Amino acid sequence: MIGALQLDQAATLWVNQHYNPVLDVLLVGVSYLGDYGIAWGLAAIAMLIFGNRRTRLLAIIFLSGLLLTEFVLMPAICRWWDRPRAFIDMAAIRTLGPRHPYPSFPSAHAHLWGQAVVLFAVAFPRLRWPLIVLGVLTLYSRPYMGNHYVLDSLAGAVLGVGIGALDLAVASRLGLLRAPPEAEATGDEPVAGEVPG
């Protein structure tokens, strides 16, 4: 375990110390999208207000998974390992943006994006690559900005992917992953693995 933590520190320091002004602007901007889940919360509210029935149900599933993670799983994990932030434990760490006081493990930004990418990239295939790119940039931004270790980002992503898979199971059960009627009318294919309605 000690060896793994030393490797994690070394990887974090490498990511954090290989910086340039362009990455600073890009990754700080991307990271702010995940702060406190505000951007995804607003997106889900917009889906609830302006979306069709399918979109509203997907938003409810997403918000349910997010609430489960934030208020049940994350507190339990943080009690199990109350890991200080990278900028607290490592004097050489360079920090950008706010210095969040909360425990470091796992990254909430990473679990939020992991869940969102898994659910919405399958439900809305045209958004797949933008979501994946933004998700990967978010994972990289956390140690780059000095707020998390690499392991925090990876663990957060695993947690988010797990919740996203649960979201997908619920959405599939409700028939929400089939191609919507307008897609069928244009000849678009349904999501892989789904039986056309």
C-alpha positions in Angstrom: 0.0 0.0 0.0 2.9 2.4 0.8 4.5 1.7 -2.5 1.2 2.4 -4.3 0.8 5.7 -2.5 4.3 6.8 -3.3 3.7 6.0 -7.0 0.4 8.0 -6.8 2.3 11.0 -5.3 5.0 10.8 -8.0 2.3 10.6 -10.8 0.4 13.5 -9.2 3.6 15.6 -9.0 4.5 14.8 -12.6 1.1 15.9 -13.9 1.0 19.0 -11.7 4.5 20.2 -12.7 4.2 19.7 -16.4 2.1 22.8 -17.1 1.9 25.7 -19.6 -0.4 28.8 -19.9 -2.6 27.2 -22.5 -3.3 24.2 -20.4 -3.9 26.4 -17.4 -6.7 28.3 -19.1 -8.2 25.1 -20.7 -8.2 22.9 -17.6 -9.3 25.6 -15.2 -12.2 26.3 -17.4 -13.1 22.6 -17.8 -12.7 22.0 -14.0 -15.1 24.9 -13.2 -17.8 23.0 -15.1 -17.8 20.4 -12.4 -17.6 22.7 -9.3 -20.3 21.7 -6.9 -22.1 20.0 -9.8 -23.6 23.3 -10.8 -23.2 22.9 -14.5 -24.7 19.4 -14.5 -27.5 20.5 -12.1 -28.4 23.3 -14.4 -28.3 21.0 -17.4 -30.6 18.5 -15.7 -33.0 21.3 -14.7 -33.1 22.5 -18.3 -33.8 18.9 -19.4 -36.7 18.7 -16.9 -38.2 22.0 -18.1 -37.6 21.9 -21.8 -37.2 18.2 -22.6 -39.7 15.7 -23.9 -40.9 12.8 -21.7 -37.8 10.7 -22.5 -35.4 13.5 -21.7 -37.1 14.4 -18.5 -37.0 10.8 -17.3 -33.3 10.6 -18.1 -32.7 13.8 -16.1 -34.6 12.3 -13.1 -32.5 9.1 -13.3 -29.3 11.1 -13.5 -30.2 13.3 -10.6 -31.2 10.3 -8.5 -27.8 8.7 -9.1 -26.1 11.9 -8.3 -27.9 12.3 -5.0 -27.2 8.7 -4.1 -23.5 9.3 -4.7 -23.2 12.7 -3.0 -25.3 12.0 0.1 -24.8 8.3 0.7 -21.7 6.9 -1.0 -19.3 9.8 -0.9 -19.7 10.5 2.9 -19.1 6.8 3.6 -16.0 6.6 1.5 -14.6 9.9 3.0 -15.1 8.5 6.5 -13.3 5.3 5.5 -10.3 7.3 4.1 -10.2 10.9 5.2 -7.3 11.8 2.8 -6.0 15.3 2.9 -5.8 17.3 -0.4 -2.6 17.1 -2.5 -1.7 20.7 -1.8 -1.8 20.0 2.0 0.5 16.9 1.9 2.9 17.9 -0.8 4.8 21.2 -0.5 5.9 21.2 -4.1 2.3 21.2 -5.5 1.2 24.1 -7.6 -2.5 25.1 -7.1 -4.9 26.7 -9.5 -8.4 27.8 -8.5 -10.0 27.4 -5.1 -8.4 25.2 -2.4 -11.3 23.0 -1.4 -11.2 21.9 2.2 -13.1 18.7 1.7 -11.4 15.2 1.8 -9.5 14.4 -1.3 -10.6 10.8 -2.0 -12.4 10.2 -4.3 -12.8 13.2 -6.7 -16.4 14.4 -6.9 -15.6 16.1 -10.2 -14.5 12.7 -11.6 -17.5 10.7 -10.3 -19.9 13.4 -11.6 -18.4 13.3 -15.1 -18.0 9.5 -15.1 -21.7 9.1 -14.4 -22.7 11.7 -16.9 -20.6 10.4 -19.7 -21.8 6.8 -19.3 -25.5 7.7 -19.2 -25.7 10.5 -21.7 -23.1 9.2 -24.2 -25.3 6.1 -24.6 -28.7 8.0 -24.4 -27.5 10.7 -26.8 -24.9 9.1 -29.2 -24.3 12.4 -31.0 -22.9 13.8 -27.8 -20.6 10.8 -27.1 -17.2 12.3 -28.2 -17.7 15.8 -26.7 -18.7 14.2 -23.4 -15.8 11.7 -23.5 -13.2 14.5 -24.3 -14.6 16.8 -21.6 -14.6 13.9 -19.1 -11.0 13.0 -19.7 -9.9 16.6 -19.5 -11.8 16.9 -16.2 -10.0 13.8 -14.8 -6.6 15.3 -15.8 -7.5 18.7 -14.5 -7.8 17.6 -10.9 -4.1 16.7 -10.2 -3.0 19.3 -12.7 -4.7 22.0 -10.6 -3.3 20.6 -7.3 -6.6 19.7 -5.7 -6.4 15.9 -6.1 -4.1 13.0 -6.5 -4.2 10.9 -9.6 -5.7 8.0 -7.6 -8.5 10.3 -6.4 -9.4 11.0 -10.1 -9.3 7.4 -11.1 -11.3 6.2 -8.1 -13.9 9.0 -8.7 -14.2 7.9 -12.3 -14.7 4.2 -11.3 -17.4 5.3 -8.9 -19.1 7.5 -11.5 -19.0 4.7 -14.2 -20.5 2.3 -11.7 -23.4 4.7 -10.9 -23.7 5.5 -14.6 -24.1 1.8 -15.4 -26.8 1.6 -12.7 -28.5 4.6 -14.4 -28.3 2.8 -17.8 -29.9 -0.3 -16.3 -32.8 1.7 -15.0 -33.1 3.7 -18.3 -33.0 0.4 -20.3 -35.6 -1.1 -18.1 -37.9 1.9 -18.8 -37.2 1.6 -22.5 -35.4 5.0 -22.7 -32.4 3.8 -24.6 -34.3 2.9 -27.8 -34.2 5.4 -30.7 -36.8 8.1 -30.2 -39.6 8.2 -32.9 -38.0 11.2 -34.7 -34.8 9.2 -35.1 -36.6 6.2 -36.5 -38.3 8.5 -39.0 -35.0 9.6 -40.3 -33.6 6.1 -40.4 -31.1 6.6 -37.5 -30.1 3.3 -35.8 -31.2 2.6 -32.3 -28.5 2.4 -29.5 -26.4 -0.7 -29.8 -27.8 -3.6 -27.9 -31.3 -2.3 -27.8 -34.3 -3.9 -29.6 -36.2 -1.4 -31.7 -39.6 -0.5 -30.1 
